[in-house]
């Protein structure tokens, strides 16, 4: 004969029944003791016997009162907080991440309850991020897929001719899809700590020179001045050259897109200012800047300053990848911006 473990509702009913069981047991004990005492006072004729009966009948009542008071105190200090905690755990197990445990005046459980509530907060935030990510990915994939499907169906139906222009437009959309998939894979590996890094020792000045050379032609064609500077040209760092180059390339490319003609972009490097950080790299631009209400979200996935999402050349994951790659190196990154005056990204490694 098989035995099934009790379900969560059954467990909750048992826990709720416990204090009522204690209460009714106490009432029953008081009734028995009171009845016995009444009978004694009614029929006892001798003081000695009366005292013995008083002792025999009163002792259980006193013991019960002490036990009831002790159990009630223990229940308030231990049973109630633990009961609330177990109920909250059961709710979380059922998928309800909005539940929180009410803080009790118990020094023993106060810290535990705060940690539990914080843990559930993080679970709820992670679950919401997962839902948002799924919706964002679906949104980002839908547009290029519709364009590719529409172009191909138009060619097959004879609406469009298979001209190089239409073929190139379709090819651009496939490249966007491939870039999105690659960026998602990089971001996923970085967030889970599984992205392989290959650190080497190299001159930081060489990296800045490569960046300047890579973007100098594009910047010049847009009328933007691009410069780099380093406090010590012999300064060496130990990092993954390609990944760090990817970080700075994303930041410079982002600066180029948002800096108007006649603006300036500078890449500066020097000694770190935070404790335990050896190098500080800054990418500054004189672009339009980022609104204060948007600044806390710029490293989120698929964040774009253009709420219309008209910029379809990029996946919207660039800054999220930048943050994860910097953190994978044990570093930090922050952004400072002022509307109309530009933005500065600060990396410390």
C-alpha positions as CSV (number, residue, x, y, z in Angstrom):
1,X,0.0,0.0,0.0
2,X,1.6,3.3,-1.1
3,X,1.7,6.3,1.1
4,X,1.7,9.8,-0.4
5,X,3.4,12.7,1.3
6,X,1.1,15.4,2.6
7,X,0.3,18.2,0.2
8,X,1.1,21.8,0.9
9,X,-2.5,22.7,2.0
10,X,-2.5,19.7,4.3
11,X,0.8,20.9,5.9
12,X,-0.6,24.4,6.4
13,X,-3.8,23.0,8.1
14,X,-1.7,21.0,10.5
15,X,0.4,24.0,11.4
16,X,-2.7,26.1,11.9
17,X,-4.4,23.4,14.1
18,X,-1.4,23.3,16.5
19,X,-2.2,26.4,18.6
20,X,-5.9,25.5,18.7
21,X,-5.1,22.1,20.0
22,X,-3.1,23.6,22.8
23,X,-5.9,26.0,23.6
24,X,-8.6,23.3,23.8
25,X,-6.3,21.0,25.8
26,X,-5.9,23.8,28.3
27,X,-9.7,24.4,28.5
28,X,-10.3,20.7,29.1
29,X,-7.6,20.6,31.8
30,X,-9.1,23.7,33.6
31,X,-12.6,22.1,33.4
32,X,-11.5,18.9,35.0
33,X,-9.5,20.7,37.7
34,X,-12.4,23.1,38.4
35,X,-15.0,20.4,38.5
36,X,-12.8,18.3,41.0
37,X,-12.3,21.4,43.2
38,X,-16.0,22.2,43.2
39,X,-16.9,18.7,44.2
40,X,-14.3,18.7,47.0
41,X,-15.6,22.0,48.5
42,X,-19.1,20.7,48.3
43,X,-18.5,17.3,50.1
44,X,-15.3,17.7,52.1
45,X,-15.8,18.0,55.9
46,X,-12.2,17.9,57.2
47,X,-9.7,20.6,56.7
48,X,-6.8,18.1,56.3
49,X,-8.6,16.3,53.5
50,X,-9.6,19.6,52.1
51,X,-6.0,20.8,51.9
52,X,-5.0,17.5,50.2
53,X,-7.8,17.9,47.7
54,X,-6.8,21.5,47.1
55,X,-3.2,20.4,46.4
56,X,-4.3,17.6,44.1
57,X,-6.8,19.7,42.2
58,X,-4.8,23.0,42.2
59,X,-1.4,21.6,41.2
60,X,-2.5,20.5,37.7
61,X,-4.2,23.9,37.2
62,X,-1.0,25.8,38.2
63,X,1.1,23.5,36.1
64,X,-1.1,23.9,33.1
65,X,-1.2,27.7,33.5
66,X,2.6,27.7,33.7
67,X,2.8,25.3,30.7
68,X,0.3,27.3,28.7
69,X,2.1,30.6,29.4
70,X,5.4,28.9,28.4
71,X,4.0,27.4,25.3
72,X,2.3,30.6,24.3
73,X,5.5,32.6,24.8
74,X,7.4,30.0,22.8
75,X,4.8,30.1,20.1
76,X,4.9,33.8,19.8
77,X,8.8,33.9,19.7
78,X,9.4,30.7,17.7
79,X,6.2,29.1,16.4
80,X,4.6,32.1,14.8
81,X,7.7,33.3,12.9
82,X,8.5,29.8,11.8
83,X,5.0,29.2,10.8
84,X,4.9,32.3,8.7
85,X,8.3,31.4,7.2
86,X,7.1,27.9,6.2
87,X,3.9,29.3,4.7
88,X,6.0,31.8,2.7
89,X,8.3,29.0,1.5
90,X,5.3,26.9,0.5
91,X,4.0,29.9,-1.5
92,X,7.3,30.4,-3.2
93,X,7.4,26.7,-4.1
94,X,4.0,27.1,-5.7
95,X,5.3,30.0,-7.8
96,X,4.0,33.0,-5.9
97,X,7.1,35.3,-5.7
98,X,5.1,38.2,-4.4
99,X,4.8,36.8,-0.9
100,X,6.8,38.4,1.9
101,X,7.2,37.4,5.6
102,X,6.1,40.0,8.1
103,X,8.9,40.9,10.4
104,X,8.3,39.9,14.0
105,X,9.8,41.4,17.2
106,X,12.1,38.5,17.5
107,X,15.9,39.1,17.5
108,X,16.5,35.5,16.7
109,X,14.5,35.5,13.5
110,X,14.7,39.1,12.4
111,X,17.8,38.7,10.4
112,X,16.6,35.4,8.9
113,X,13.3,37.0,7.8
114,X,15.1,40.0,6.2
115,X,17.4,37.6,4.3
116,X,14.5,35.5,3.2
117,X,12.6,38.6,1.9
118,X,15.7,39.8,0.2
119,X,16.1,36.4,-1.5
120,X,12.5,36.5,-2.7
121,X,13.0,40.0,-4.0
122,X,15.9,38.8,-6.1
123,X,14.0,35.8,-7.3
124,X,11.1,38.1,-8.3
125,X,13.4,40.5,-10.0
126,X,15.2,37.7,-11.9
127,X,11.9,36.2,-13.0
128,X,10.7,39.6,-14.2
129,X,13.9,40.1,-16.1
130,X,13.5,36.7,-17.7
131,X,10.0,37.6,-18.8
132,X,11.2,40.9,-20.2
133,X,14.1,39.3,-22.0
134,X,11.8,36.8,-23.6
135,X,9.5,39.6,-24.8
136,X,12.4,41.7,-26.0
137,X,14.0,38.8,-27.9
138,X,10.7,38.1,-29.6
139,X,10.3,41.7,-30.5
140,X,13.8,42.0,-31.9
141,X,13.6,38.8,-34.0
142,X,10.1,39.5,-35.3
143,X,11.0,42.5,-37.5
144,X,14.0,41.1,-39.5
145,X,12.2,37.8,-39.9
146,X,9.1,39.6,-41.3
147,X,11.3,41.6,-43.7
148,X,13.1,38.5,-44.9
149,X,9.9,36.6,-45.3
150,X,8.3,39.6,-47.1
151,X,11.2,40.1,-49.5
152,X,11.4,36.4,-50.4
153,X,7.6,36.0,-50.9
154,X,7.6,39.2,-53.0
155,X,10.3,37.7,-55.3
156,X,8.5,34.4,-55.5
157,X,5.1,36.1,-56.3
158,X,6.7,38.3,-58.9
159,X,6.0,41.5,-56.9
160,X,9.8,42.2,-56.7
161,X,12.5,41.4,-59.1
162,X,15.5,39.5,-57.7
163,X,17.7,42.5,-58.1
164,X,21.0,42.9,-56.2
165,X,19.3,45.6,-54.1
166,X,16.6,43.3,-52.8
167,X,19.0,40.5,-52.3
168,X,21.4,42.8,-50.3
169,X,18.5,44.1,-48.2
170,X,17.5,40.5,-47.3
171,X,21.2,39.7,-46.6
172,X,21.5,42.7,-44.3
173,X,18.5,41.4,-42.3
174,X,20.2,37.9,-42.0
175,X,23.3,39.6,-40.8
176,X,21.3,41.5,-38.1
177,X,19.8,38.2,-37.0
178,X,23.3,36.6,-36.8
179,X,24.6,39.5,-34.8
180,X,21.7,39.3,-32.4
181,X,22.2,35.6,-31.8
182,X,26.0,36.0,-31.3
183,X,25.4,38.9,-28.9
184,X,22.9,36.9,-27.0
185,X,25.3,34.0,-26.7
186,X,28.1,36.2,-25.5
187,X,25.9,37.9,-23.0
188,X,24.5,34.6,-21.7
189,X,28.0,33.1,-21.3
190,X,29.3,36.3,-19.6
191,X,26.3,36.5,-17.1
192,X,26.8,32.8,-16.1
193,X,30.6,33.2,-15.7
194,X,31.2,30.7,-18.5
195,X,32.7,33.1,-21.1
196,X,36.3,32.0,-21.7
197,X,38.9,34.7,-21.2
198,X,42.5,34.5,-22.4
199,X,44.5,37.1,-20.4
200,X,47.9,38.2,-21.7
201,X,50.2,41.0,-20.6
202,X,50.3,43.9,-23.1
203,X,50.9,47.6,-23.4
204,X,47.7,49.6,-22.8
205,X,49.1,52.2,-25.2
206,X,49.0,49.6,-28.0
207,X,45.3,49.0,-27.4
208,X,44.5,52.7,-27.5
209,X,46.5,53.1,-30.7
210,X,44.6,50.2,-32.4
211,X,41.3,51.7,-31.4
212,X,42.2,55.1,-32.7
213,X,43.3,53.6,-36.0
214,X,40.2,51.5,-36.3
215,X,37.8,54.5,-35.9
216,X,39.8,57.4,-37.3
217,X,38.5,57.1,-40.8
218,X,34.8,56.8,-39.7
219,X,35.2,59.7,-37.3
220,X,36.9,61.9,-39.9
221,X,34.2,61.2,-42.5
222,X,31.6,62.4,-39.9
223,X,33.6,65.5,-39.0
224,X,34.4,64.2,-35.5
225,X,37.7,64.6,-33.8
226,X,39.0,61.4,-32.2
227,X,42.0,61.4,-29.9
228,X,43.6,59.1,-27.3
229,X,45.9,59.8,-24.4
230,X,47.7,57.8,-21.7
231,X,49.6,59.0,-18.7
232,X,52.3,56.3,-19.0
233,X,53.0,54.8,-22.4
234,X,54.9,51.9,-20.8
235,X,52.0,50.9,-18.6
236,X,51.1,47.2,-18.9
237,X,48.0,45.4,-17.9
238,X,47.0,41.7,-17.7
239,X,43.7,41.1,-19.5
240,X,42.0,39.5,-22.5
241,X,43.1,41.8,-25.3
242,X,40.3,40.9,-27.7
243,X,37.6,41.2,-25.1
244,X,38.8,44.5,-23.8
245,X,39.1,45.7,-27.4
246,X,35.5,44.7,-27.9
247,X,34.5,46.7,-24.8
248,X,36.2,49.9,-25.9
249,X,35.1,49.4,-29.5
250,X,31.5,49.2,-28.4
251,X,31.9,52.4,-26.4
252,X,33.7,54.3,-29.1
253,X,31.2,53.1,-31.8
254,X,28.4,54.2,-29.5
255,X,30.0,57.6,-29.0
256,X,30.5,58.1,-32.8
257,X,26.7,57.4,-33.4
258,X,25.7,60.0,-30.8
259,X,28.3,62.8,-31.4
260,X,27.4,65.4,-34.0
261,X,29.6,66.9,-36.7
262,X,32.3,69.1,-35.1
263,X,32.2,67.1,-31.8
264,X,35.1,65.4,-30.0
265,X,35.7,61.9,-28.7
266,X,38.6,61.1,-26.5
267,X,40.0,57.8,-25.0
268,X,42.0,58.5,-21.9
269,X,43.9,56.1,-19.6
270,X,45.7,56.5,-16.4
271,X,46.2,55.1,-12.9
272,X,43.1,53.7,-11.1
273,X,41.5,55.8,-8.4
274,X,39.5,53.1,-6.6
275,X,41.1,50.8,-4.0
276,X,42.5,47.7,-5.7
277,X,42.1,49.1,-9.2
278,X,45.3,49.6,-11.2
279,X,44.0,51.3,-14.4
280,X,41.3,53.8,-15.2
281,X,40.0,54.1,-18.9
282,X,37.6,56.8,-19.9
283,X,35.7,57.2,-23.2
284,X,34.4,60.8,-23.4
285,X,32.2,62.4,-26.1
286,X,30.5,65.7,-26.7
287,X,27.3,64.2,-27.9
288,X,23.7,64.8,-27.0
289,X,24.1,63.1,-23.6
290,X,21.7,60.8,-21.8
291,X,18.6,61.9,-19.9
292,X,18.9,61.5,-16.1
293,X,15.9,59.2,-16.0
294,X,17.4,56.9,-18.6
295,X,20.9,56.8,-17.1
296,X,20.3,53.9,-14.6
297,X,19.0,51.7,-17.4
298,X,21.6,52.1,-20.1
299,X,23.3,48.8,-19.3
300,X,20.0,46.8,-19.5
301,X,19.4,44.4,-22.4
302,X,17.8,46.0,-25.5
303,X,17.8,49.5,-23.9
304,X,17.8,52.3,-26.5
305,X,17.6,56.0,-26.0
306,X,15.4,56.1,-29.1
307,X,12.1,54.9,-27.7
308,X,10.8,54.4,-31.3
309,X,13.4,51.6,-31.8
310,X,14.2,53.1,-35.2
311,X,17.9,52.1,-34.9
312,X,17.9,48.6,-36.4
313,X,21.6,48.4,-37.3
314,X,22.6,47.3,-33.8
315,X,21.2,44.5,-31.5
316,X,20.6,46.7,-28.5
317,X,22.9,44.5,-26.4
318,X,26.1,46.5,-26.8
319,X,26.3,48.2,-23.4
320,X,24.9,45.1,-21.6
321,X,27.8,43.1,-23.1
322,X,30.3,45.8,-22.2
323,X,29.2,45.7,-18.5
324,X,29.4,41.9,-18.4
325,X,32.9,41.8,-20.0
326,X,34.2,44.4,-17.6
327,X,32.8,42.5,-14.6
328,X,34.3,39.3,-16.0
329,X,37.7,41.0,-15.7
330,X,36.9,41.9,-12.1
331,X,36.4,45.6,-13.0
332,X,33.7,48.2,-12.8
333,X,32.1,50.5,-15.2
334,X,29.9,53.6,-14.7
335,X,28.5,56.4,-16.9
336,X,28.3,60.1,-16.3
337,X,26.3,62.3,-18.6
338,X,24.8,65.7,-19.0
339,X,22.2,66.6,-21.6
340,X,23.6,68.6,-24.4
341,X,27.2,68.3,-23.1
342,X,28.1,64.7,-23.6
343,X,28.7,61.4,-21.9
344,X,31.7,59.8,-20.2
345,X,32.1,56.0,-19.6
346,X,34.6,55.2,-16.8
347,X,36.2,51.7,-16.6
348,X,38.4,50.7,-13.7
349,X,40.3,47.4,-13.9
